[in-house]
Amino acid sequence: MAEISDSVQKVLHLITTHLGKTFSLQDLILFTSACRGKKLIFEQKKVPNAITGYCLALQDVDLIVTRTGMDEILSRATELHEMAHLLLRHLPSLSYGAATPTYAAFRDFQNPLAGTLHRDGGYADPREQDAEMLATLLLDCITRKESSLSEIAKDIHGW
């Protein structure tokens, strides 16, 4: 098993202290919004196949974009990975001295990612590994919550 970094442990501890050992995806979204002090918006867009998603910390909202056409499992994993980046404060940098746009200005761009956004290092980057580890741990908390609800439903409804 991979070692869990201090930053992932600290963020996971913060989350489980406030939400408990199990929580819903919606609770995690609300928690992330509260921590970041802005609304969290999810969108699907056509992006190259090599990209499953990305996040942007815009002036007024945080935006998570996932690739259109992915199945539900990969979409959820990507959303959690990108939320992990936000919670770990791994914010992508805008290059070329560009100012961080508002959501409205971002949407007005014809090709908003062309030459303006980058995260150095790719998958070898420790930040990517930390985001993936945190996303996996968060998925476990959510899955345990969903399976415990299923057990309760079985008990109540006799399923």
C-alpha positions as CSV (number, residue, x, y, z in Angstrom):
1,M,0.0,0.0,0.0
2,A,1.2,3.5,-0.9
3,E,2.3,5.8,2.0
4,I,-0.2,8.5,2.8
5,S,1.5,12.0,2.9
6,D,1.1,14.3,5.8
7,S,-0.9,16.8,3.7
8,V,-3.4,14.1,2.7
9,Q,-3.7,12.9,6.3
10,K,-4.3,16.4,7.6
11,V,-7.0,17.1,5.0
12,L,-8.7,13.7,5.5
13,H,-8.6,14.3,9.3
14,L,-10.2,17.7,8.8
15,I,-13.0,16.2,6.6
16,T,-13.8,13.3,8.9
17,T,-13.7,15.5,12.0
18,H,-16.5,17.6,10.5
19,L,-18.4,15.0,8.4
20,G,-17.7,11.8,10.3
21,K,-16.1,8.6,9.0
22,T,-18.8,8.2,6.3
23,F,-20.6,10.9,4.4
24,S,-22.4,11.5,1.2
25,L,-21.0,13.0,-2.0
26,Q,-23.3,16.0,-1.5
27,D,-22.0,16.5,2.0
28,L,-18.4,16.5,0.6
29,I,-19.4,19.0,-2.1
30,L,-20.9,21.3,0.5
31,F,-17.9,20.9,2.8
32,T,-15.5,21.7,-0.1
33,S,-17.5,24.8,-1.0
34,A,-17.4,26.0,2.7
35,C,-13.7,25.4,3.0
36,R,-13.0,27.2,-0.3
37,G,-15.5,30.0,0.4
38,K,-17.1,29.7,-3.0
39,K,-19.7,27.7,-4.9
40,L,-18.5,24.5,-6.5
41,I,-19.8,24.0,-10.1
42,F,-19.6,20.8,-12.1
43,E,-19.7,20.7,-15.9
44,Q,-19.1,18.2,-18.6
45,K,-17.3,19.2,-21.8
46,K,-15.7,17.8,-24.8
47,V,-12.0,17.6,-24.0
48,P,-9.2,15.4,-25.5
49,N,-9.4,11.7,-24.6
50,A,-6.2,12.0,-22.6
51,I,-7.9,14.3,-20.2
52,T,-10.6,13.0,-17.8
53,G,-11.1,16.3,-16.1
54,Y,-9.7,19.5,-14.6
55,C,-10.5,22.0,-11.9
56,L,-10.2,25.8,-11.9
57,A,-10.2,28.1,-9.0
58,L,-11.9,31.1,-10.6
59,Q,-12.5,34.4,-8.9
60,D,-16.1,33.7,-7.9
61,V,-16.5,29.9,-8.1
62,D,-14.5,26.7,-8.2
63,L,-15.2,24.7,-11.4
64,I,-14.7,21.0,-12.0
65,V,-15.0,19.9,-15.6
66,T,-15.2,16.2,-16.6
67,R,-15.0,14.8,-20.1
68,T,-18.4,14.2,-21.8
69,G,-19.2,10.6,-22.4
70,M,-17.4,8.9,-19.5
71,D,-19.3,6.3,-17.5
72,E,-20.6,7.2,-14.0
73,I,-17.8,5.5,-12.1
74,L,-15.0,7.3,-14.0
75,S,-16.9,10.6,-13.8
76,R,-17.2,10.2,-10.0
77,A,-13.6,9.2,-9.6
78,T,-12.5,12.3,-11.7
79,E,-14.8,14.6,-9.7
80,L,-13.3,13.3,-6.4
81,H,-9.7,13.6,-7.8
82,E,-10.4,17.3,-8.8
83,M,-12.1,18.0,-5.4
84,A,-9.0,16.6,-3.7
85,H,-6.8,19.1,-5.7
86,L,-9.0,21.9,-4.4
87,L,-9.0,20.6,-0.8
88,L,-5.2,20.1,-0.9
89,R,-4.8,23.6,-2.4
90,H,-3.2,22.3,-5.6
91,L,-4.5,25.1,-7.7
92,P,-3.5,25.1,-11.4
93,S,-1.6,28.2,-12.4
94,L,-2.6,30.5,-15.2
95,S,0.4,31.3,-17.4
96,Y,1.4,34.2,-19.5
97,G,0.6,36.7,-16.7
98,A,-3.2,36.1,-17.2
99,A,-5.4,37.3,-14.4
100,T,-7.8,34.7,-12.9
101,P,-11.1,35.3,-14.7
102,T,-14.6,35.2,-13.2
103,Y,-16.9,32.3,-14.2
104,A,-18.8,34.5,-16.7
105,A,-15.6,35.7,-18.3
106,F,-14.2,32.1,-18.5
107,R,-17.4,30.9,-20.2
108,D,-17.1,33.7,-22.8
109,F,-13.7,32.4,-24.0
110,Q,-13.9,30.5,-27.3
111,N,-11.2,28.0,-26.1
112,P,-10.6,28.7,-22.4
113,L,-7.8,26.2,-21.9
114,A,-5.7,27.1,-25.0
115,G,-2.3,28.1,-23.7
116,T,-3.5,29.4,-20.3
117,L,-3.7,26.5,-17.9
118,H,-1.0,24.1,-16.8
119,R,-0.1,21.8,-14.0
120,D,3.6,20.8,-14.1
121,G,4.8,17.3,-13.7
122,G,2.0,15.1,-15.0
123,Y,1.2,11.9,-13.2
124,A,4.7,11.7,-11.6
125,D,4.0,14.9,-9.7
126,P,3.5,14.2,-6.0
127,R,0.5,16.5,-6.1
128,E,-1.2,14.1,-8.5
129,Q,-0.4,11.2,-6.3
130,D,-1.7,13.0,-3.3
131,A,-4.9,14.0,-5.1
132,E,-5.4,10.4,-6.2
133,M,-4.8,9.0,-2.7
134,L,-7.2,11.5,-1.1
135,A,-9.8,10.8,-3.8
136,T,-9.5,7.1,-3.1
137,L,-9.9,7.6,0.6
138,L,-12.9,9.9,0.1
139,L,-14.5,7.4,-2.3
140,D,-14.1,4.8,0.5
141,C,-15.9,7.0,3.0
142,I,-18.7,7.7,0.5
143,T,-19.0,4.1,-0.5
144,R,-19.3,3.0,3.1
145,K,-22.0,5.6,3.7
146,E,-23.9,4.3,0.6
147,S,-23.6,0.7,1.6
148,S,-24.7,1.4,5.1
149,L,-27.7,3.1,3.8
150,S,-28.4,0.1,1.7
151,E,-28.3,-2.1,4.7
152,I,-30.6,0.2,6.6
153,A,-33.1,0.2,3.7
154,K,-32.9,-3.6,3.6
155,D,-33.7,-3.8,7.3
156,I,-36.6,-1.3,7.1
157,H,-38.1,-2.4,3.8
158,G,-37.2,-6.1,4.0
159,W,-35.2,-6.0,0.7
